[in-house]
Amino acid sequence: MQGDIERVLFDEPAIHRRLDELAAQISKNYRDRELTVIAVLSGSLMFMADLLRRVPLPLKLDFLSAASYHGKAQTSGEVIFKQLALPDVTDRDILIVDDILDSGHTLAAVCEKLETAKPCSVRVCVLLSKMKQRARCVDTDYVGFEIEDEFVVGYGLDFRERYRNLPYIGVLRKELLEQSSE
């Protein structure tokens, strides 16, 4: 797997330093309220777990399984939710945690779906935000790192369900992406 990585963007210590900063911001913003965290599966799992261990607040945790990539390097634009019922977020302050803001399709659909349940507030936290024109506009409140428009893996991010377990975030070699589209 290591040989499939063109270069490392953020090593483990850099990720952990940024998590400390994000956790401090979130803790300050929600200091007198109970927070409901909705993690978007599966990519956010590592990020969410490490982030929330740093947030010393009362919180509830729930998950949404949503996907728009379906095993490809490019989003299909169609967001599929894999569970029947939404998490209970009515009259709650919710923080949506996701791995990456790319096209905006998935996060926009998640926000829209959760807002139908009438929460008190909705904020969004992403580990990575690509600096690019998006198909759907999504406002983020907390961003770990801004990155160029490259295909990245590791620390929960995958390509065809591989590389999630890498402890860093790296750029996948382009030839691997090109081979998969043939």
Backbone as CSV, one residue per row, in Angstrom:
resi,resn,N_x,N_y,N_z,CA_x,CA_y,CA_z,C_x,C_y,C_z
1,MET,0.813,-1.207,0.000,0.000,0.000,0.000,0.854,1.269,0.000
2,GLN,1.943,1.233,0.749,2.793,2.416,0.849,3.299,2.846,-0.528
3,GLY,3.597,1.868,-1.393,4.098,2.159,-2.724,3.057,2.772,-3.647
4,ASP,1.794,2.732,-3.254,0.721,3.313,-4.057,0.562,4.816,-3.812
5,ILE,1.295,5.339,-2.836,1.169,6.746,-2.446,2.240,7.574,-3.141
6,GLU,1.804,8.599,-3.867,2.722,9.498,-4.566,3.499,10.354,-3.568
7,ARG,2.776,10.914,-2.590,3.422,11.708,-1.540,2.464,11.879,-0.357
8,VAL,3.037,12.077,0.821,2.260,12.294,2.036,1.965,13.783,2.160
9,LEU,0.689,14.113,2.338,0.294,15.509,2.547,0.355,15.903,4.022
10,PHE,-0.195,15.023,4.885,-0.235,15.314,6.319,0.118,14.041,7.071
11,ASP,1.206,14.119,7.854,1.601,12.956,8.637,0.787,12.911,9.929
12,GLU,0.954,11.850,10.681,0.169,11.639,11.890,0.320,12.780,12.901
13,PRO,1.535,13.254,13.211,1.644,14.372,14.166,0.928,15.644,13.689
14,ALA,0.986,15.944,12.397,0.299,17.139,11.876,-1.211,17.002,12.018
15,ILE,-1.715,15.813,11.742,-3.152,15.573,11.889,-3.561,15.754,13.350
16,HIS,-2.792,15.202,14.263,-3.140,15.290,15.682,-3.077,16.717,16.205
17,ARG,-2.109,17.495,15.741,-2.052,18.916,16.145,-3.299,19.645,15.676
18,ARG,-3.713,19.390,14.446,-4.903,20.067,13.912,-6.168,19.605,14.636
19,LEU,-6.235,18.341,15.010,-7.377,17.852,15.779,-7.482,18.572,17.121
20,ASP,-6.348,18.810,17.773,-6.355,19.556,19.037,-6.964,20.943,18.837
21,GLU,-6.594,21.606,17.753,-7.117,22.952,17.470,-8.609,22.919,17.168
22,LEU,-9.043,21.972,16.348,-10.468,21.854,16.024,-11.280,21.551,17.273
23,ALA,-10.802,20.637,18.096,-11.512,20.262,19.320,-11.652,21.460,20.258
24,ALA,-10.622,22.280,20.342,-10.693,23.474,21.195,-11.763,24.440,20.680
25,GLN,-11.831,24.632,19.361,-12.853,25.509,18.773,-14.258,24.969,19.033
26,ILE,-14.452,23.696,18.799,-15.764,23.072,18.992,-16.162,23.150,20.461
27,SER,-15.246,22.844,21.365,-15.526,22.886,22.806,-15.922,24.288,23.244
28,LYS,-15.258,25.281,22.714,-15.591,26.669,23.049,-16.977,27.036,22.516
29,ASN,-17.277,26.671,21.291,-18.553,27.040,20.675,-19.754,26.334,21.299
30,TYR,-19.560,25.165,21.855,-20.665,24.395,22.436,-20.548,24.246,23.948
31,ARG,-19.787,25.085,24.606,-19.454,24.892,26.014,-20.660,24.796,26.943
32,ASP,-21.777,25.436,26.650,-22.932,25.398,27.543,-24.108,24.620,26.959
33,ARG,-23.825,23.785,25.958,-24.914,23.049,25.309,-24.510,21.594,25.125
34,GLU,-25.521,20.754,25.011,-25.251,19.363,24.676,-25.237,19.237,23.167
35,LEU,-24.248,18.579,22.671,-24.011,18.465,21.245,-24.421,17.074,20.753
36,THR,-25.014,17.034,19.565,-25.266,15.763,18.886,-24.379,15.729,17.651
37,VAL,-23.486,14.764,17.614,-22.562,14.612,16.495,-23.113,13.533,15.565
38,ILE,-23.214,13.891,14.291,-23.637,12.935,13.264,-22.438,12.715,12.348
39,ALA,-21.878,11.529,12.420,-20.724,11.186,11.586,-21.215,10.546,10.296
40,VAL,-20.640,10.985,9.178,-20.990,10.425,7.879,-20.043,9.252,7.618
41,LEU,-20.627,8.064,7.537,-19.837,6.847,7.348,-19.507,6.631,5.886
42,SER,-18.431,5.972,5.610,-17.479,5.337,6.498,-16.208,6.180,6.633
43,GLY,-16.036,7.130,5.736,-14.787,7.877,5.678,-14.447,8.683,6.910
44,SER,-15.453,9.142,7.645,-15.194,10.021,8.787,-14.856,9.268,10.059
45,LEU,-14.918,7.954,10.056,-14.811,7.185,11.287,-13.542,7.476,12.087
46,MET,-12.385,7.425,11.461,-11.120,7.660,12.177,-11.037,9.103,12.675
47,PHE,-11.378,10.032,11.788,-11.373,11.453,12.121,-12.309,11.728,13.291
48,MET,-13.545,11.243,13.209,-14.533,11.477,14.250,-14.064,10.925,15.589
49,ALA,-13.567,9.702,15.595,-13.131,9.080,16.850,-12.000,9.873,17.502
50,ASP,-10.993,10.226,16.732,-9.867,10.978,17.292,-10.276,12.383,17.708
51,LEU,-11.149,13.014,16.941,-11.613,14.367,17.273,-12.433,14.368,18.557
52,LEU,-13.406,13.478,18.665,-14.311,13.504,19.811,-13.633,13.121,21.113
53,ARG,-12.557,12.344,21.056,-11.806,12.053,22.293,-11.172,13.314,22.860
54,ARG,-11.088,14.358,22.059,-10.485,15.620,22.491,-11.539,16.655,22.903
55,VAL,-12.815,16.340,22.774,-13.900,17.285,23.073,-14.531,16.894,24.413
56,PRO,-14.209,17.633,25.505,-14.690,17.255,26.832,-16.086,17.823,27.134
57,LEU,-17.053,17.484,26.296,-18.418,17.989,26.444,-19.397,16.815,26.476
58,PRO,-20.566,17.031,27.099,-21.595,15.999,26.967,-22.081,15.969,25.519
59,LEU,-22.132,14.788,24.942,-22.588,14.705,23.555,-23.233,13.371,23.275
60,LYS,-24.063,13.394,22.249,-24.627,12.170,21.704,-23.941,11.933,20.374
61,LEU,-23.837,10.676,20.004,-23.177,10.329,18.755,-24.094,9.430,17.954
62,ASP,-24.248,9.761,16.691,-25.023,8.921,15.789,-24.339,8.943,14.431
63,PHE,-24.848,8.147,13.503,-24.199,7.977,12.214,-25.211,8.024,11.091
64,LEU,-24.752,8.498,9.955,-25.498,8.406,8.711,-24.581,7.737,7.706
65,SER,-25.111,6.826,6.957,-24.327,6.200,5.909,-24.806,6.774,4.581
66,ALA,-23.960,7.569,3.971,-24.297,8.212,2.704,-23.090,8.123,1.785
67,ALA,-23.364,7.924,0.500,-22.263,7.796,-0.453,-22.661,8.344,-1.807
68,SER,-21.671,8.947,-2.484,-21.901,9.418,-3.856,-20.797,8.971,-4.813
69,TYR,-19.788,8.256,-4.292,-18.679,7.825,-5.161,-18.879,6.419,-5.702
70,HIS,-19.464,5.538,-4.926,-19.809,4.184,-5.375,-18.628,3.448,-6.018
71,GLY,-17.434,3.541,-5.370,-16.264,2.798,-5.832,-15.479,3.433,-6.954
72,LYS,-15.845,4.621,-7.364,-15.153,5.289,-8.468,-14.326,6.463,-7.933
73,ALA,-13.482,7.035,-8.769,-12.656,8.172,-8.381,-13.423,9.488,-8.496
74,GLN,-14.524,9.490,-9.243,-15.352,10.689,-9.410,-16.742,10.414,-8.843
75,THR,-17.360,11.442,-8.252,-18.713,11.287,-7.722,-19.709,11.076,-8.850
76,SER,-20.716,10.278,-8.557,-21.790,10.077,-9.528,-22.790,11.227,-9.467
77,GLY,-22.764,11.978,-8.371,-23.744,13.039,-8.164,-24.988,12.545,-7.467
78,GLU,-25.196,11.236,-7.466,-26.350,10.638,-6.795,-25.926,10.211,-5.389
79,VAL,-26.613,10.739,-4.371,-26.302,10.405,-2.989,-27.283,9.346,-2.515
80,ILE,-26.744,8.260,-2.011,-27.570,7.163,-1.513,-27.415,7.077,0.001
81,PHE,-28.558,7.098,0.709,-28.584,6.900,2.157,-28.893,5.435,2.402
82,LYS,-28.124,4.812,3.298,-28.230,3.366,3.458,-29.077,2.923,4.649
83,GLN,-29.617,3.858,5.448,-30.458,3.437,6.551,-31.874,3.970,6.365
84,LEU,-32.817,3.328,7.034,-34.225,3.679,6.860,-34.617,4.922,7.649
85,ALA,-34.135,5.036,8.886,-34.547,6.139,9.750,-33.396,7.118,9.976
86,LEU,-33.767,8.377,10.109,-32.787,9.411,10.441,-32.471,9.379,11.925
87,PRO,-31.280,9.821,12.300,-31.006,9.998,13.730,-31.968,11.036,14.306
88,ASP,-32.276,10.922,15.588,-33.165,11.876,16.251,-32.392,13.162,16.551
89,VAL,-32.658,14.197,15.791,-31.949,15.472,15.968,-32.913,16.641,16.227
90,THR,-34.184,16.361,16.387,-35.167,17.414,16.624,-34.794,18.208,17.872
91,ASP,-34.769,19.536,17.724,-34.460,20.469,18.820,-33.073,20.251,19.426
92,ARG,-32.143,19.762,18.634,-30.792,19.533,19.120,-29.797,20.362,18.310
93,ASP,-28.679,20.670,18.936,-27.556,21.297,18.230,-26.743,20.170,17.624
94,ILE,-26.647,20.158,16.286,-25.937,19.045,15.659,-24.682,19.520,14.927
95,LEU,-23.700,18.647,14.974,-22.449,18.854,14.260,-22.278,17.657,13.334
96,ILE,-22.278,17.922,12.049,-22.055,16.884,11.049,-20.547,16.764,10.836
97,VAL,-20.020,15.565,10.950,-18.586,15.319,10.790,-18.390,14.432,9.564
98,ASP,-17.592,14.921,8.617,-17.318,14.148,7.411,-15.828,14.210,7.099
99,ASP,-15.381,13.294,6.258,-13.960,13.220,5.940,-13.520,14.309,4.973
100,ILE,-14.305,14.538,3.894,-13.818,15.442,2.855,-14.972,16.171,2.181
101,LEU,-14.765,17.440,1.922,-15.698,18.226,1.119,-15.079,18.367,-0.260
102,ASP,-15.703,17.702,-1.223,-15.193,17.659,-2.591,-16.210,18.319,-3.506
103,SER,-17.102,17.552,-4.082,-18.116,18.112,-4.994,-19.221,18.836,-4.241
104,GLY,-19.443,18.441,-2.984,-20.512,19.016,-2.178,-21.801,18.209,-2.215
105,HIS,-21.890,17.235,-3.119,-23.119,16.447,-3.245,-23.515,15.761,-1.936
106,THR,-22.597,15.022,-1.346,-22.932,14.237,-0.156,-23.283,15.146,1.015
107,LEU,-22.427,16.108,1.321,-22.693,16.966,2.478,-23.954,17.808,2.301
108,ALA,-24.214,18.304,1.125,-25.433,19.072,0.889,-26.668,18.200,1.128
109,ALA,-26.632,16.974,0.633,-27.759,16.056,0.827,-27.941,15.703,2.294
110,VAL,-26.850,15.481,3.020,-26.923,15.174,4.447,-27.516,16.354,5.212
111,CYS,-27.034,17.567,4.939,-27.566,18.757,5.615,-29.057,18.922,5.348
112,GLU,-29.446,18.798,4.086,-30.857,18.937,3.730,-31.718,17.904,4.441
113,LYS,-31.258,16.670,4.470,-32.019,15.593,5.098,-32.172,15.845,6.600
114,LEU,-31.094,16.235,7.272,-31.152,16.466,8.717,-31.967,17.704,9.069
115,GLU,-31.910,18.714,8.226,-32.676,19.936,8.509,-34.186,19.702,8.466
116,THR,-34.639,18.648,7.784,-36.081,18.338,7.774,-36.567,17.910,9.157
117,ALA,-35.659,17.472,10.027,-36.014,17.043,11.381,-36.060,18.209,12.364
118,LYS,-35.823,19.414,11.900,-35.903,20.634,12.699,-34.964,20.665,13.920
119,PRO,-33.669,20.569,13.671,-32.714,20.731,14.778,-32.614,22.203,15.176
120,CYS,-32.057,22.473,16.349,-31.817,23.865,16.782,-30.777,24.521,15.885
121,SER,-29.699,23.801,15.634,-28.634,24.341,14.793,-27.922,23.204,14.083
122,VAL,-27.304,23.558,12.951,-26.524,22.596,12.177,-25.191,23.253,11.827
123,ARG,-24.115,22.600,12.213,-22.778,23.017,11.802,-22.091,21.829,11.161
124,VAL,-21.078,22.139,10.347,-20.381,21.107,9.590,-18.888,21.169,9.890
125,CYS,-18.312,19.996,10.139,-16.880,19.859,10.376,-16.330,18.831,9.399
126,VAL,-15.329,19.218,8.622,-14.691,18.291,7.688,-13.185,18.250,7.954
127,LEU,-12.627,17.089,7.754,-11.179,16.946,7.883,-10.481,17.685,6.756
128,LEU,-10.984,17.496,5.522,-10.353,18.084,4.340,-11.385,18.830,3.510
129,SER,-10.964,19.937,2.937,-11.795,20.683,1.995,-10.957,20.954,0.758
130,LYS,-11.455,20.460,-0.377,-10.726,20.694,-1.626,-10.992,22.116,-2.108
131,MET,-9.918,22.775,-2.535,-10.030,24.133,-3.081,-10.401,24.007,-4.554
132,LYS,-11.710,24.022,-4.808,-12.197,23.838,-6.166,-13.628,24.341,-6.264
133,GLN,-14.088,24.494,-7.482,-15.497,24.816,-7.741,-16.329,23.588,-7.389
134,ARG,-17.395,23.782,-6.644,-18.228,22.658,-6.222,-19.523,22.594,-7.017
135,ALA,-20.036,21.397,-7.181,-21.330,21.206,-7.831,-22.460,21.711,-6.930
136,ARG,-22.284,21.570,-5.595,-23.269,22.026,-4.615,-22.546,22.856,-3.567
137,CYS,-23.133,23.963,-3.195,-22.543,24.844,-2.182,-22.829,24.293,-0.784
138,VAL,-21.793,24.187,0.024,-21.922,23.725,1.401,-21.086,24.651,2.278
139,ASP,-21.708,25.178,3.324,-20.974,26.009,4.283,-20.350,25.113,5.339
140,THR,-19.060,25.283,5.573,-18.385,24.527,6.619,-18.021,25.473,7.754
141,ASP,-18.108,24.963,8.953,-17.793,25.746,10.142,-16.413,25.416,10.690
142,TYR,-15.981,24.187,10.453,-14.677,23.727,10.932,-14.022,22.915,9.815
143,VAL,-12.800,23.304,9.467,-12.061,22.603,8.409,-10.681,22.248,8.949
144,GLY,-10.350,20.965,8.841,-9.026,20.526,9.280,-7.936,21.088,8.388
145,PHE,-8.014,20.758,7.103,-7.008,21.202,6.144,-7.669,21.509,4.809
146,GLU,-7.177,22.520,4.125,-7.573,22.765,2.741,-6.511,22.137,1.843
147,ILE,-6.989,21.471,0.784,-6.053,20.790,-0.107,-6.373,21.118,-1.555
148,GLU,-5.399,20.846,-2.418,-5.612,20.979,-3.854,-6.570,19.882,-4.316
149,ASP,-7.003,19.969,-5.550,-7.938,18.999,-6.107,-7.170,17.759,-6.568
150,GLU,-6.795,16.926,-5.595,-6.068,15.689,-5.850,-6.827,14.555,-5.165
151,PHE,-6.611,13.332,-5.625,-7.277,12.192,-5.010,-6.431,11.717,-3.839
152,VAL,-6.991,11.825,-2.634,-6.255,11.497,-1.416,-6.870,10.293,-0.717
153,VAL,-6.004,9.591,0.011,-6.415,8.414,0.771,-5.707,8.431,2.121
154,GLY,-6.166,7.541,2.995,-5.561,7.402,4.316,-6.388,8.098,5.370
155,TYR,-6.166,7.697,6.610,-6.857,8.264,7.762,-8.376,8.271,7.551
156,GLY,-8.880,7.162,7.048,-10.310,6.989,6.827,-10.742,7.145,5.384
157,LEU,-9.980,7.881,4.593,-10.331,8.079,3.186,-9.880,6.871,2.371
158,ASP,-10.711,6.483,1.402,-10.414,5.255,0.683,-10.444,5.440,-0.829
159,PHE,-9.941,4.433,-1.486,-10.165,4.218,-2.907,-10.509,2.750,-3.033
160,ARG,-11.731,2.476,-3.471,-12.230,1.104,-3.581,-12.078,0.343,-2.269
161,GLU,-12.392,1.031,-1.170,-12.379,0.475,0.191,-10.983,0.116,0.695
162,ARG,-9.950,0.586,0.049,-8.587,0.345,0.510,-7.977,1.648,1.017
163,TYR,-6.927,1.541,1.812,-6.098,2.648,2.301,-6.676,3.366,3.520
164,ARG,-7.888,3.055,3.963,-8.481,3.757,5.114,-7.595,3.680,6.353
165,ASN,-6.875,2.583,6.505,-6.100,2.341,7.721,-4.724,2.997,7.734
166,LEU,-4.364,3.724,6.692,-3.088,4.444,6.732,-3.168,5.541,7.798
167,PRO,-2.121,5.747,8.587,-2.178,6.740,9.662,-1.930,8.177,9.193
168,TYR,-1.766,8.366,7.919,-1.506,9.682,7.339,-2.435,9.888,6.149
169,ILE,-2.410,11.093,5.580,-3.185,11.397,4.378,-2.190,11.611,3.251
170,GLY,-2.390,10.854,2.172,-1.477,10.943,1.046,-2.211,10.989,-0.279
171,VAL,-1.483,11.409,-1.294,-2.017,11.478,-2.651,-1.791,10.129,-3.323
172,LEU,-2.870,9.571,-3.853,-2.782,8.291,-4.550,-2.136,8.496,-5.915
173,ARG,-1.267,7.564,-6.302,-0.600,7.665,-7.604,-1.634,7.701,-8.730
174,LYS,-1.454,8.616,-9.657,-2.413,8.821,-10.750,-2.612,7.580,-11.613
175,GLU,-1.543,6.810,-11.794,-1.711,5.639,-12.655,-2.686,4.621,-12.065
176,LEU,-2.816,4.593,-10.754,-3.788,3.680,-10.131,-5.217,4.126,-10.432
177,LEU,-5.430,5.416,-10.432,-6.746,5.967,-10.782,-7.063,5.718,-12.254
178,GLU,-6.058,5.916,-13.098,-6.254,5.722,-14.547,-6.530,4.259,-14.866
179,GLN,-5.853,3.352,-14.187,-6.081,1.916,-14.425,-7.500,1.526,-14.036
180,SER,-8.028,2.158,-13.002,-9.373,1.788,-12.540,-10.459,2.282,-13.470
181,SER,-10.170,3.277,-14.294,-11.202,3.815,-15.190,-11.191,3.120,-16.549
182,GLU,-10.245,2.225,-16.758,-10.151,1.520,-18.047,-11.161,0.411,-18.142
